[in-house]
Amino acid sequence: GIDENGSLDRKTDRGRIVRCRDTNGDGKADEFKTFARIDSPRGIVVDGSKLIVLAPPNLTAYHDDNGDGVSDRSETLV
């Protein structure tokens, strides 16, 4: 989770969740995809096929339905 605002600002469209993968097996990430754009991500949990993100004031589940590494849909849990 990346929040370019840190804790000091509230500008929109500066946060995102990035999926990092090691595609060639050398132990270093070499593929980076923006999985979802979200303001102020503060906590991330993987729950089966869902990525649950705390971004106040919401707790949201993101789903990658087609397996391309980019979220296809989201649902607000709280």
All heavy atoms as a GROMACS GRO file, in nm:
protein
  593
    1GLY      N    1   0.082  -0.118   0.000
    1GLY     CA    2   0.000   0.000   0.000
    1GLY      C    3   0.087   0.124   0.000
    1GLY      O    4   0.185   0.132   0.073
    2ILE      N    5   0.054   0.218  -0.085
    2ILE     CA    6   0.130   0.342  -0.099
    2ILE      C    7   0.037   0.459  -0.074
    2ILE      O    8  -0.069   0.467  -0.135
    2ILE     CB    9   0.192   0.354  -0.240
    2ILE    CG1   10   0.288   0.238  -0.264
    2ILE    CG2   11   0.261   0.488  -0.258
    2ILE    CD1   12   0.332   0.226  -0.408
    3ASP      N   13   0.077   0.548   0.015
    3ASP     CA   14   0.002   0.670   0.040
    3ASP      C   15   0.099   0.786   0.032
    3ASP      O   16   0.174   0.812   0.126
    3ASP     CB   17  -0.066   0.666   0.176
    3ASP     CG   18  -0.147   0.790   0.206
    3ASP    OD1   19  -0.168   0.872   0.114
    3ASP    OD2   20  -0.191   0.807   0.320
    4GLU      N   21   0.101   0.853  -0.080
    4GLU     CA   22   0.195   0.963  -0.100
    4GLU      C   23   0.163   1.084  -0.013
    4GLU      O   24   0.246   1.174   0.000
    4GLU     CB   25   0.200   1.001  -0.248
    4GLU     CG   26   0.260   0.891  -0.332
    4GLU     CD   27   0.259   0.920  -0.480
    4GLU    OE1   28   0.208   1.026  -0.522
    4GLU    OE2   29   0.311   0.837  -0.555
    5ASN      N   30   0.046   1.086   0.049
    5ASN     CA   31   0.012   1.193   0.142
    5ASN      C   32   0.079   1.173   0.277
    5ASN      O   33   0.093   1.266   0.354
    5ASN     CB   34  -0.139   1.201   0.165
    5ASN     CG   35  -0.212   1.259   0.047
    5ASN    OD1   36  -0.162   1.348  -0.020
    5ASN    ND2   37  -0.330   1.209   0.020
    6GLY      N   38   0.117   1.052   0.310
    6GLY     CA   39   0.166   1.022   0.443
    6GLY      C   40   0.056   1.051   0.544
    6GLY      O   41  -0.060   1.028   0.519
    7SER      N   42   0.091   1.103   0.657
    7SER     CA   43  -0.010   1.136   0.757
    7SER      C   44  -0.036   1.286   0.763
    7SER      O   45  -0.110   1.333   0.849
    7SER     CB   46   0.036   1.087   0.895
    7SER     OG   47   0.157   1.153   0.931
    8LEU      N   48   0.023   1.362   0.671
    8LEU     CA   49   0.018   1.507   0.681
    8LEU      C   50  -0.074   1.577   0.582
    8LEU      O   51  -0.092   1.697   0.590
    8LEU     CB   52   0.160   1.564   0.665
    8LEU     CG   53   0.262   1.511   0.765
    8LEU    CD1   54   0.399   1.566   0.734
    8LEU    CD2   55   0.220   1.547   0.907
    9ASP      N   56  -0.130   1.504   0.486
    9ASP     CA   57  -0.208   1.569   0.382
    9ASP      C   58  -0.332   1.487   0.351
    9ASP      O   59  -0.344   1.372   0.394
    9ASP     CB   60  -0.122   1.584   0.256
    9ASP     CG   61  -0.165   1.701   0.170
    9ASP    OD1   62  -0.276   1.753   0.189
    9ASP    OD2   63  -0.086   1.738   0.081
   10ARG      N   64  -0.425   1.546   0.277
   10ARG     CA   65  -0.550   1.477   0.241
   10ARG      C   66  -0.583   1.494   0.094
   10ARG      O   67  -0.699   1.488   0.056
   10ARG     CB   68  -0.665   1.532   0.325
   10ARG     CG   69  -0.653   1.496   0.470
   10ARG     CD   70  -0.772   1.543   0.545
   10ARG     NE   71  -0.756   1.512   0.685
   10ARG     CZ   72  -0.849   1.525   0.775
   10ARG    NH1   73  -0.967   1.571   0.739
   10ARG    NH2   74  -0.828   1.494   0.899
   11LYS      N   75  -0.485   1.512   0.010
   11LYS     CA   76  -0.511   1.525  -0.133
   11LYS      C   77  -0.564   1.393  -0.187
   11LYS      O   78  -0.522   1.286  -0.143
   11LYS     CB   79  -0.384   1.566  -0.207
   11LYS     CG   80  -0.336   1.706  -0.171
   11LYS     CD   81  -0.208   1.739  -0.243
   11LYS     CE   82  -0.157   1.874  -0.200
   11LYS     NZ   83  -0.023   1.901  -0.252
   12THR      N   84  -0.652   1.401  -0.285
   12THR     CA   85  -0.711   1.279  -0.341
   12THR      C   86  -0.624   1.223  -0.454
   12THR      O   87  -0.536   1.291  -0.507
   12THR     CB   88  -0.852   1.307  -0.394
   12THR    OG1   89  -0.843   1.408  -0.495
   12THR    CG2   90  -0.945   1.352  -0.283
   13ASP      N   91  -0.651   1.098  -0.488
   13ASP     CA   92  -0.585   1.028  -0.600
   13ASP      C   93  -0.434   1.015  -0.585
   13ASP      O   94  -0.360   1.018  -0.683
   13ASP     CB   95  -0.618   1.098  -0.734
   13ASP     CG   96  -0.766   1.099  -0.762
   13ASP    OD1   97  -0.832   0.996  -0.734
   13ASP    OD2   98  -0.816   1.201  -0.812
   14ARG      N   99  -0.388   0.999  -0.462
   14ARG     CA  100  -0.244   0.981  -0.440
   14ARG      C  101  -0.211   0.847  -0.376
   14ARG      O  102  -0.095   0.818  -0.349
   14ARG     CB  103  -0.190   1.094  -0.354
   14ARG     CG  104  -0.202   1.229  -0.425
   14ARG     CD  105  -0.134   1.338  -0.351
   14ARG     NE  106   0.011   1.318  -0.359
   14ARG     CZ  107   0.097   1.376  -0.278
   14ARG    NH1  108   0.056   1.458  -0.185
   14ARG    NH2  109   0.225   1.354  -0.292
   15GLY      N  110  -0.312   0.764  -0.352
   15GLY     CA  111  -0.287   0.634  -0.289
   15GLY      C  112  -0.314   0.521  -0.385
   15GLY      O  113  -0.392   0.534  -0.480
   16ARG      N  114  -0.249   0.408  -0.359
   16ARG     CA  115  -0.270   0.291  -0.444
   16ARG      C  116  -0.217   0.165  -0.376
   16ARG      O  117  -0.134   0.173  -0.285
   16ARG     CB  118  -0.207   0.310  -0.581
   16ARG     CG  119  -0.058   0.326  -0.579
   16ARG     CD  120  -0.008   0.378  -0.714
   16ARG     NE  121   0.134   0.401  -0.713
   16ARG     CZ  122   0.194   0.510  -0.668
   16ARG    NH1  123   0.123   0.605  -0.615
   16ARG    NH2  124   0.324   0.524  -0.673
   17ILE      N  125  -0.266   0.054  -0.424
   17ILE     CA  126  -0.216  -0.077  -0.383
   17ILE      C  127  -0.140  -0.131  -0.503
   17ILE      O  128  -0.194  -0.137  -0.614
   17ILE     CB  129  -0.331  -0.173  -0.347
   17ILE    CG1  130  -0.424  -0.112  -0.244
   17ILE    CG2  131  -0.275  -0.308  -0.303
   17ILE    CD1  132  -0.361  -0.081  -0.111
   18VAL      N  133  -0.015  -0.170  -0.484
   18VAL     CA  134   0.068  -0.220  -0.593
   18VAL      C  135   0.098  -0.367  -0.571
   18VAL      O  136   0.138  -0.407  -0.461
   18VAL     CB  137   0.199  -0.140  -0.604
   18VAL    CG1  138   0.290  -0.196  -0.712
   18VAL    CG2  139   0.171   0.007  -0.630
   19ARG      N  140   0.075  -0.447  -0.674
   19ARG     CA  141   0.111  -0.589  -0.669
   19ARG      C  142   0.252  -0.604  -0.725
   19ARG      O  143   0.281  -0.563  -0.837
   19ARG     CB  144   0.014  -0.673  -0.752
   19ARG     CG  145   0.044  -0.822  -0.739
   19ARG     CD  146  -0.048  -0.903  -0.824
   19ARG     NE  147   0.010  -0.914  -0.957
   19ARG     CZ  148  -0.027  -1.007  -1.044
   19ARG    NH1  149  -0.124  -1.090  -1.016
   19ARG    NH2  150   0.030  -1.012  -1.162
   20CYS      N  151   0.341  -0.662  -0.645
   20CYS     CA  152   0.480  -0.684  -0.684
   20CYS      C  153   0.503  -0.834  -0.699
   20CYS      O  154   0.469  -0.910  -0.608
   20CYS     CB  155   0.576  -0.629  -0.578
   20CYS     SG  156   0.545  -0.459  -0.533
   21ARG      N  157   0.560  -0.875  -0.812
   21ARG     CA  158   0.584  -1.018  -0.837
   21ARG      C  159   0.726  -1.042  -0.885
   21ARG      O  160   0.784  -0.960  -0.954
   21ARG     CB  161   0.489  -1.070  -0.945
   21ARG     CG  162   0.349  -1.085  -0.899
   21ARG     CD  163   0.261  -1.148  -1.004
   21ARG     NE  164   0.330  -1.252  -1.079
   21ARG     CZ  165   0.287  -1.302  -1.193
   21ARG    NH1  166   0.176  -1.261  -1.246
   21ARG    NH2  167   0.355  -1.395  -1.256
   22ASP      N  168   0.778  -1.158  -0.848
   22ASP     CA  169   0.905  -1.206  -0.899
   22ASP      C  170   0.872  -1.305  -1.010
   22ASP      O  171   0.836  -1.418  -0.985
   22ASP     CB  172   0.984  -1.275  -0.786
   22ASP     CG  173   1.110  -1.344  -0.835
   22ASP    OD1  174   1.151  -1.320  -0.950
   22ASP    OD2  175   1.166  -1.423  -0.758
   23THR      N  176   0.882  -1.261  -1.135
   23THR     CA  177   0.842  -1.347  -1.248
   23THR      C  178   0.955  -1.436  -1.299
   23THR      O  179   0.930  -1.532  -1.370
   23THR     CB  180   0.789  -1.263  -1.365
   23THR    OG1  181   0.893  -1.177  -1.413
   23THR    CG2  182   0.668  -1.181  -1.322
   24ASN      N  183   1.080  -1.404  -1.263
   24ASN     CA  184   1.191  -1.484  -1.316
   24ASN      C  185   1.262  -1.567  -1.208
   24ASN      O  186   1.364  -1.630  -1.236
   24ASN     CB  187   1.291  -1.395  -1.391
   24ASN     CG  188   1.353  -1.289  -1.304
   24ASN    OD1  189   1.341  -1.292  -1.182
   24ASN    ND2  190   1.421  -1.194  -1.366
   25GLY      N  191   1.209  -1.568  -1.086
   25GLY     CA  192   1.262  -1.655  -0.981
   25GLY      C  193   1.393  -1.614  -0.919
   25GLY      O  194   1.458  -1.697  -0.854
   26ASP      N  195   1.435  -1.489  -0.934
   26ASP     CA  196   1.563  -1.448  -0.877
   26ASP      C  197   1.551  -1.391  -0.736
   26ASP      O  198   1.648  -1.344  -0.678
   26ASP     CB  199   1.635  -1.348  -0.968
   26ASP     CG  200   1.566  -1.214  -0.977
   26ASP    OD1  201   1.456  -1.197  -0.920
   26ASP    OD2  202   1.623  -1.124  -1.043
   27GLY      N  203   1.429  -1.392  -0.680
   27GLY     CA  204   1.409  -1.344  -0.544
   27GLY      C  205   1.384  -1.195  -0.534
   27GLY      O  206   1.373  -1.141  -0.424
   28LYS      N  207   1.375  -1.125  -0.649
   28LYS     CA  208   1.350  -0.981  -0.650
   28LYS      C  209   1.228  -0.952  -0.736
   28LYS      O  210   1.212  -1.010  -0.844
   28LYS     CB  211   1.470  -0.906  -0.708
   28LYS     CG  212   1.596  -0.922  -0.628
   28LYS     CD  213   1.711  -0.850  -0.694
   28LYS     CE  214   1.840  -0.876  -0.619
   28LYS     NZ  215   1.955  -0.816  -0.686
   29ALA      N  216   1.144  -0.863  -0.688
   29ALA     CA  217   1.026  -0.825  -0.766
   29ALA      C  218   1.069  -0.757  -0.895
   29ALA      O  219   1.156  -0.670  -0.894
   29ALA     CB  220   0.936  -0.733  -0.685
   30ASP      N  221   1.011  -0.800  -1.006
   30ASP     CA  222   1.043  -0.738  -1.134
   30ASP      C  223   0.917  -0.700  -1.213
   30ASP      O  224   0.927  -0.645  -1.322
   30ASP     CB  225   1.132  -0.829  -1.220
   30ASP     CG  226   1.078  -0.969  -1.232
   30ASP    OD1  227   0.963  -0.986  -1.276
   30ASP    OD2  228   1.150  -1.063  -1.195
   31GLU      N  229   0.800  -0.726  -1.156
   31GLU     CA  230   0.675  -0.683  -1.217
   31GLU      C  231   0.595  -0.605  -1.114
   31GLU      O  232   0.574  -0.653  -1.002
   31GLU     CB  233   0.593  -0.803  -1.265
   31GLU     CG  234   0.459  -0.762  -1.326
   31GLU     CD  235   0.373  -0.881  -1.361
   31GLU    OE1  236   0.299  -0.928  -1.272
   31GLU    OE2  237   0.382  -0.927  -1.475
   32PHE      N  238   0.550  -0.488  -1.150
   32PHE     CA  239   0.476  -0.401  -1.060
   32PHE      C  240   0.349  -0.355  -1.130
   32PHE      O  241   0.357  -0.297  -1.239
   32PHE     CB  242   0.560  -0.278  -1.021
   32PHE     CG  243   0.692  -0.316  -0.960
   32PHE    CD1  244   0.804  -0.335  -1.040
   32PHE    CD2  245   0.704  -0.334  -0.824
   32PHE    CE1  246   0.926  -0.370  -0.984
   32PHE    CE2  247   0.825  -0.370  -0.767
   32PHE     CZ  248   0.937  -0.388  -0.847
   33LYS      N  249   0.233  -0.385  -1.070
   33LYS     CA  250   0.104  -0.345  -1.127
   33LYS      C  251   0.023  -0.273  -1.021
   33LYS      O  252   0.019  -0.316  -0.906
   33LYS     CB  253   0.023  -0.466  -1.171
   33LYS     CG  254   0.065  -0.528  -1.300
   33LYS     CD  255  -0.036  -0.631  -1.344
   33LYS     CE  256   0.004  -0.692  -1.475
   33LYS     NZ  257  -0.094  -0.788  -1.521
   34THR      N  258  -0.042  -0.165  -1.061
   34THR     CA  259  -0.135  -0.098  -0.970
   34THR      C  260  -0.260  -0.184  -0.961
   34THR      O  261  -0.333  -0.197  -1.059
   34THR     CB  262  -0.167   0.044  -1.018
   34THR    OG1  263  -0.046   0.119  -1.019
   34THR    CG2  264  -0.268   0.110  -0.926
   35PHE      N  265  -0.280  -0.246  -0.846
   35PHE     CA  266  -0.394  -0.334  -0.823
   35PHE      C  267  -0.522  -0.253  -0.804
   35PHE      O  268  -0.627  -0.286  -0.857
   35PHE     CB  269  -0.368  -0.422  -0.700
   35PHE     CG  270  -0.480  -0.516  -0.668
   35PHE    CD1  271  -0.498  -0.630  -0.742
   35PHE    CD2  272  -0.566  -0.489  -0.563
   35PHE    CE1  273  -0.602  -0.717  -0.713
   35PHE    CE2  274  -0.670  -0.575  -0.533
   35PHE     CZ  275  -0.688  -0.689  -0.608
   36ALA      N  276  -0.513  -0.144  -0.727
   36ALA     CA  277  -0.629  -0.057  -0.702
   36ALA      C  278  -0.580   0.081  -0.663
   36ALA      O  279  -0.475   0.096  -0.602
   36ALA     CB  280  -0.716  -0.115  -0.591
   37ARG      N  281  -0.659   0.180  -0.698
   37ARG     CA  282  -0.632   0.317  -0.655
   37ARG      C  283  -0.727   0.346  -0.540
   37ARG      O  284  -0.847   0.324  -0.551
   37ARG     CB  285  -0.655   0.414  -0.769
   37ARG     CG  286  -0.551   0.396  -0.880
   37ARG     CD  287  -0.553   0.509  -0.977
   37ARG     NE  288  -0.435   0.584  -1.007
   37ARG     CZ  289  -0.322   0.603  -0.943
   37ARG    NH1  290  -0.303   0.549  -0.830
   37ARG    NH2  291  -0.225   0.678  -0.989
   38ILE      N  292  -0.670   0.394  -0.430
   38ILE     CA  293  -0.750   0.418  -0.309
   38ILE      C  294  -0.680   0.525  -0.227
   38ILE      O  295  -0.557   0.523  -0.214
   38ILE     CB  296  -0.769   0.288  -0.228
   38ILE    CG1  297  -0.855   0.312  -0.107
   38ILE    CG2  298  -0.638   0.225  -0.193
   38ILE    CD1  299  -0.900   0.186  -0.040
   39ASP      N  300  -0.756   0.618  -0.174
   39ASP     CA  301  -0.698   0.723  -0.092
   39ASP      C  302  -0.664   0.670   0.048
   39ASP      O  303  -0.742   0.599   0.109
   39ASP     CB  304  -0.794   0.842  -0.078
   39ASP     CG  305  -0.810   0.916  -0.210
   39ASP    OD1  306  -0.716   0.915  -0.291
   39ASP    OD2  307  -0.917   0.974  -0.232
   40SER      N  308  -0.546   0.703   0.095
   40SER     CA  309  -0.501   0.677   0.232
   40SER      C  310  -0.511   0.532   0.277
   40SER      O  311  -0.569   0.503   0.382
   40SER     CB  312  -0.578   0.766   0.329
   40SER     OG  313  -0.560   0.901   0.295
   41PRO      N  314  -0.452   0.435   0.204
   41PRO     CA  315  -0.452   0.298   0.254
   41PRO      C  316  -0.371   0.288   0.382
   41PRO      O  317  -0.259   0.340   0.389
   41PRO     CB  318  -0.388   0.218   0.140
   41PRO     CG  319  -0.306   0.316   0.065
   41PRO     CD  320  -0.376   0.448   0.080
   42ARG      N  321  -0.428   0.226   0.485
   42ARG     CA  322  -0.362   0.218   0.616
   42ARG      C  323  -0.334   0.076   0.661
   42ARG      O  324  -0.252   0.054   0.748
   42ARG     CB  325  -0.447   0.289   0.722
   42ARG     CG  326  -0.458   0.437   0.702
   42ARG     CD  327  -0.325   0.503   0.736
   42ARG     NE  328  -0.331   0.645   0.716
   42ARG     CZ  329  -0.264   0.710   0.623
   42ARG    NH1  330  -0.188   0.644   0.540
   42ARG    NH2  331  -0.273   0.839   0.612
   43GLY      N  332  -0.404  -0.021   0.605
   43GLY     CA  333  -0.382  -0.159   0.643
   43GLY      C  334  -0.432  -0.251   0.534
   43GLY      O  335  -0.532  -0.221   0.468
   44ILE      N  336  -0.361  -0.363   0.512
   44ILE     CA  337  -0.395  -0.455   0.405
   44ILE      C  338  -0.389  -0.598   0.459
   44ILE      O  339  -0.292  -0.635   0.526
   44ILE     CB  340  -0.296  -0.443   0.288
   44ILE    CG1  341  -0.296  -0.301   0.233
   44ILE    CG2  342  -0.327  -0.544   0.179
   44ILE    CD1  343  -0.183  -0.274   0.137
   45VAL      N  344  -0.494  -0.676   0.430
   45VAL     CA  345  -0.499  -0.817   0.470
   45VAL      C  346  -0.546  -0.898   0.351
   45VAL      O  347  -0.643  -0.861   0.285
   45VAL     CB  348  -0.596  -0.838   0.588
   45VAL    CG1  349  -0.611  -0.985   0.621
   45VAL    CG2  350  -0.550  -0.761   0.710
   46VAL      N  351  -0.480  -1.010   0.324
   46VAL     CA  352  -0.526  -1.103   0.221
   46VAL      C  353  -0.614  -1.206   0.289
   46VAL      O  354  -0.574  -1.268   0.387
   46VAL     CB  355  -0.408  -1.171   0.151
   46VAL    CG1  356  -0.457  -1.274   0.050
   46VAL    CG2  357  -0.319  -1.068   0.083
   47ASP      N  358  -0.735  -1.222   0.237
   47ASP     CA  359  -0.830  -1.319   0.291
   47ASP      C  360  -0.880  -1.404   0.176
   47ASP      O  361  -0.975  -1.368   0.106
   47ASP     CB  362  -0.947  -1.246   0.358
   47ASP     CG  363  -1.050  -1.341   0.418
   47ASP    OD1  364  -1.017  -1.459   0.441
   47ASP    OD2  365  -1.164  -1.297   0.438
   48GLY      N  366  -0.813  -1.517   0.154
   48GLY     CA  367  -0.848  -1.603   0.041
   48GLY      C  368  -0.824  -1.529  -0.089
   48GLY      O  369  -0.713  -1.487  -0.119
   49SER      N  370  -0.928  -1.510  -0.166
   49SER     CA  371  -0.915  -1.442  -0.295
   49SER      C  372  -0.943  -1.293  -0.286
   49SER      O  373  -0.944  -1.224  -0.387
   49SER     CB  374  -1.011  -1.505  -0.396
   49SER     OG  375  -1.144  -1.486  -0.354
   50LYS      N  376  -0.964  -1.243  -0.164
   50LYS     CA  377  -0.994  -1.101  -0.145
   50LYS      C  378  -0.875  -1.028  -0.084
   50LYS      O  379  -0.801  -1.086  -0.005
   50LYS     CB  380  -1.112  -1.082  -0.048
   50LYS     CG  381  -1.241  -1.137  -0.093
   50LYS     CD  382  -1.348  -1.111   0.010
   50LYS     CE  383  -1.323  -1.197   0.130
   50LYS     NZ  384  -1.441  -1.234   0.205
   51LEU      N  385  -0.862  -0.903  -0.121
   51LEU     CA  386  -0.766  -0.814  -0.056
   51LEU      C  387  -0.850  -0.713   0.021
   51LEU      O  388  -0.928  -0.639  -0.038
   51LEU     CB  389  -0.679  -0.743  -0.159
   51LEU     CG  390  -0.572  -0.653  -0.099
   51LEU    CD1  391  -0.461  -0.738  -0.037
   51LEU    CD2  392  -0.514  -0.562  -0.205
   52ILE      N  393  -0.836  -0.713   0.153
   52ILE     CA  394  -0.914  -0.623   0.237
   52ILE      C  395  -0.825  -0.507   0.277
   52ILE      O  396  -0.712  -0.526   0.324
   52ILE     CB  397  -0.969  -0.697   0.361
   52ILE    CG1  398  -1.060  -0.810   0.314
   52ILE    CG2  399  -1.043  -0.601   0.452
   52ILE    CD1  400  -1.108  -0.901   0.424
   53VAL      N  401  -0.877  -0.385   0.256
   53VAL     CA  402  -0.798  -0.264   0.278
   53VAL      C  403  -0.871  -0.170   0.372
   53VAL      O  404  -0.988  -0.139   0.352
   53VAL     CB  405  -0.770  -0.192   0.144
   53VAL    CG1  406  -0.688  -0.066   0.167
   53VAL    CG2  407  -0.700  -0.284   0.046
   54LEU      N  408  -0.800  -0.124   0.475
   54LEU     CA  409  -0.850  -0.020   0.562
   54LEU      C  410  -0.803   0.113   0.506
   54LEU      O  411  -0.683   0.137   0.493
   54LEU     CB  412  -0.798  -0.037   0.704
   54LEU     CG  413  -0.830   0.078   0.801
   54LEU    CD1  414  -0.981   0.091   0.820
   54LEU    CD2  415  -0.760   0.058   0.933
   55ALA      N  416  -0.898   0.196   0.468
   55ALA     CA  417  -0.870   0.332   0.421
   55ALA      C  418  -0.979   0.418   0.481
   55ALA      O  419  -1.089   0.425   0.428
   55ALA     CB  420  -0.870   0.339   0.269
   56PRO      N  421  -0.950   0.476   0.597
   56PRO     CA  422  -1.053   0.547   0.672
   56PRO      C  423  -1.135   0.640   0.584
   56PRO      O  424  -1.079   0.708   0.499
   56PRO     CB  425  -0.973   0.626   0.776
   56PRO     CG  426  -0.848   0.545   0.793
   56PRO     CD  427  -0.818   0.488   0.657
   57PRO      N  428  -1.265   0.637   0.602
   57PRO     CA  429  -1.343   0.571   0.706
   57PRO      C  430  -1.394   0.433   0.666
   57PRO      O  431  -1.482   0.378   0.732
   57PRO     CB  432  -1.461   0.666   0.724
   57PRO     CG  433  -1.488   0.715   0.586
   57PRO     CD  434  -1.351   0.727   0.523
   58ASN      N  435  -1.340   0.372   0.560
   58ASN     CA  436  -1.396   0.247   0.508
   58ASN      C  437  -1.302   0.128   0.523
   58ASN      O  438  -1.180   0.142   0.523
   58ASN     CB  439  -1.430   0.262   0.360
   58ASN     CG  440  -1.536   0.365   0.335
   58ASN    OD1  441  -1.630   0.378   0.411
   58ASN    ND2  442  -1.520   0.441   0.228
   59LEU      N  443  -1.362   0.010   0.532
   59LEU     CA  444  -1.295  -0.117   0.519
   59LEU      C  445  -1.353  -0.180   0.393
   59LEU      O  446  -1.474  -0.203   0.386
   59LEU     CB  447  -1.322  -0.205   0.642
   59LEU     CG  448  -1.247  -0.337   0.648
   59LEU    CD1  449  -1.097  -0.313   0.662
   59LEU    CD2  450  -1.298  -0.421   0.764
   60THR      N  451  -1.269  -0.204   0.294
   60THR     CA  452  -1.316  -0.242   0.161
   60THR      C  453  -1.248  -0.370   0.116
   60THR      O  454  -1.128  -0.388   0.137
   60THR     CB  455  -1.287  -0.130   0.060
   60THR    OG1  456  -1.342  -0.008   0.109
   60THR    CG2  457  -1.345  -0.160  -0.076
   61ALA      N  458  -1.324  -0.459   0.051
   61ALA     CA  459  -1.269  -0.581  -0.009
   61ALA      C  460  -1.256  -0.559  -0.159
   61ALA      O  461  -1.348  -0.511  -0.225
   61ALA     CB  462  -1.360  -0.699   0.018
   62TYR      N  463  -1.140  -0.592  -0.212
   62TYR     CA  464  -1.112  -0.581  -0.355
   62TYR      C  465  -1.096  -0.721  -0.413
   62TYR      O  466  -1.037  -0.809  -0.350
   62TYR     CB  467  -0.985  -0.499  -0.379
   62TYR     CG  468  -1.003  -0.354  -0.344
   62TYR    CD1  469  -0.981  -0.309  -0.214
   62TYR    CD2  470  -1.045  -0.263  -0.439
   62TYR    CE1  471  -1.000  -0.177  -0.181
   62TYR    CE2  472  -1.064  -0.129  -0.407
   62TYR     CZ  473  -1.042  -0.087  -0.278
   62TYR     OH  474  -1.061   0.044  -0.245
   63HIS      N  475  -1.146  -0.740  -0.534
   63HIS     CA  476  -1.145  -0.871  -0.599
   63HIS      C  477  -1.082  -0.860  -0.738
   63HIS      O  478  -1.114  -0.770  -0.814
   63HIS     CB  479  -1.288  -0.923  -0.615
   63HIS     CG  480  -1.364  -0.930  -0.488
   63HIS    ND1  481  -1.369  -1.043  -0.411
   63HIS    CD2  482  -1.440  -0.837  -0.423
   63HIS    CE1  483  -1.445  -1.021  -0.304
   63HIS    NE2  484  -1.488  -0.896  -0.309
   64ASP      N  485  -0.994  -0.955  -0.768
   64ASP     CA  486  -0.937  -0.968  -0.902
   64ASP      C  487  -1.002  -1.090  -0.965
   64ASP      O  488  -0.953  -1.202  -0.954
   64ASP     CB  489  -0.785  -0.984  -0.893
   64ASP     CG  490  -0.720  -1.006  -1.029
   64ASP    OD1  491  -0.788  -0.993  -1.132
   64ASP    OD2  492  -0.599  -1.037  -1.031
   65ASP      N  493  -1.114  -1.070  -1.030
   65ASP     CA  494  -1.194  -1.182  -1.082
   65ASP      C  495  -1.130  -1.254  -1.199
   65ASP      O  496  -1.151  -1.374  -1.216
   65ASP     CB  497  -1.333  -1.132  -1.124
   65ASP     CG  498  -1.413  -1.080  -1.005
   65ASP    OD1  499  -1.401  -1.137  -0.895
   65ASP    OD2  500  -1.487  -0.981  -1.023
   66ASN      N  501  -1.051  -1.186  -1.280
   66ASN     CA  502  -0.994  -1.251  -1.399
   66ASN      C  503  -0.846  -1.284  -1.385
   66ASN      O  504  -0.784  -1.331  -1.479
   66ASN     CB  505  -1.020  -1.167  -1.524
   66ASN     CG  506  -0.958  -1.029  -1.516
   66ASN    OD1  507  -0.882  -0.999  -1.424
   66ASN    ND2  508  -0.991  -0.945  -1.611
   67GLY      N  509  -0.786  -1.258  -1.268
   67GLY     CA  510  -0.648  -1.298  -1.241
   67GLY      C  511  -0.540  -1.218  -1.312
   67GLY      O  512  -0.426  -1.263  -1.320
   68ASP      N  513  -0.572  -1.098  -1.358
   68ASP     CA  514  -0.472  -1.018  -1.429
   68ASP      C  515  -0.390  -0.927  -1.338
   68ASP      O  516  -0.304  -0.852  -1.384
   68ASP     CB  517  -0.537  -0.936  -1.539
   68ASP     CG  518  -0.632  -0.828  -1.487
   68ASP    OD1  519  -0.658  -0.824  -1.365
   68ASP    OD2  520  -0.681  -0.750  -1.570
   69GLY      N  521  -0.415  -0.933  -1.207
   69GLY     CA  522  -0.338  -0.852  -1.113
   69GLY      C  523  -0.394  -0.713  -1.090
   69GLY      O  524  -0.330  -0.630  -1.026
   70VAL      N  525  -0.513  -0.686  -1.143
   70VAL     CA  526  -0.579  -0.557  -1.125
   70VAL      C  527  -0.718  -0.583  -1.071
   70VAL      O  528  -0.791  -0.671  -1.120
   70VAL     CB  529  -0.588  -0.480  -1.260
   70VAL    CG1  530  -0.662  -0.349  -1.243
   70VAL    CG2  531  -0.448  -0.456  -1.316
   71SER      N  532  -0.757  -0.507  -0.969
   71SER     CA  533  -0.889  -0.526  -0.908
   71SER      C  534  -0.999  -0.499  -1.009
   71SER      O  535  -0.997  -0.398  -1.080
   71SER     CB  536  -0.904  -0.431  -0.788
   71SER     OG  537  -1.035  -0.438  -0.737
   72ASP      N  538  -1.096  -0.590  -1.016
   72ASP     CA  539  -1.209  -0.575  -1.106
   72ASP      C  540  -1.331  -0.516  -1.037
   72ASP      O  541  -1.417  -0.457  -1.103
   72ASP     CB  542  -1.247  -0.712  -1.165
   72ASP     CG  543  -1.134  -0.769  -1.246
   72ASP    OD1  544  -1.089  -0.703  -1.340
   72ASP    OD2  545  -1.088  -0.881  -1.213
   73ARG      N  546  -1.338  -0.534  -0.906
   73ARG     CA  547  -1.453  -0.482  -0.833
   73ARG      C  548  -1.415  -0.467  -0.685
   73ARG      O  549  -1.318  -0.526  -0.640
   73ARG     CB  550  -1.575  -0.571  -0.849
   73ARG     CG  551  -1.558  -0.710  -0.795
   73ARG     CD  552  -1.677  -0.801  -0.827
   73ARG     NE  553  -1.645  -0.938  -0.792
   73ARG     CZ  554  -1.672  -0.994  -0.675
   73ARG    NH1  555  -1.734  -0.922  -0.581
   73ARG    NH2  556  -1.639  -1.118  -0.650
   74SER      N  557  -1.497  -0.389  -0.617
   74SER     CA  558  -1.476  -0.370  -0.474
   74SER      C  559  -1.611  -0.367  -0.404
   74SER      O  560  -1.714  -0.342  -0.467
   74SER     CB  561  -1.401  -0.240  -0.447
   74SER     OG  562  -1.478  -0.129  -0.487
   75GLU      N  563  -1.607  -0.397  -0.276
   75GLU     CA  564  -1.728  -0.389  -0.194
   75GLU      C  565  -1.690  -0.331  -0.058
   75GLU      O  566  -1.593  -0.373   0.004
   75GLU     CB  567  -1.793  -0.526  -0.178
   75GLU     CG  568  -1.704  -0.630  -0.113
   75GLU     CD  569  -1.767  -0.766  -0.101
   75GLU    OE1  570  -1.879  -0.776  -0.048
   75GLU    OE2  571  -1.704  -0.864  -0.145
   76THR      N  572  -1.765  -0.231  -0.016
   76THR     CA  573  -1.742  -0.171   0.115
   76THR      C  574  -1.798  -0.263   0.221
   76THR      O  575  -1.916  -0.296   0.218
   76THR     CB  576  -1.806  -0.032   0.124
   76THR    OG1  577  -1.749   0.050   0.021
   76THR    CG2  578  -1.780   0.032   0.259
   77LEU      N  579  -1.713  -0.307   0.315
   77LEU     CA  580  -1.753  -0.398   0.421
   77LEU      C  581  -1.806  -0.319   0.542
   77LEU      O  582  -1.903  -0.358   0.604
   77LEU     CB  583  -1.638  -0.487   0.463
   77LEU     CG  584  -1.575  -0.570   0.350
   77LEU    CD1  585  -1.454  -0.643   0.401
   77LEU    CD2  586  -1.677  -0.667   0.293
   78VAL      N  587  -1.737  -0.212   0.576
   78VAL     CA  588  -1.775  -0.127   0.688
   78VAL      C  589  -1.750   0.016   0.650
   78VAL      O  590  -1.650   0.048   0.592
   78VAL     CB  591  -1.693  -0.161   0.815
   78VAL    CG1  592  -1.731  -0.069   0.930
   78VAL    CG2  593  -1.711  -0.306   0.855
   0.00000   0.00000   0.00000
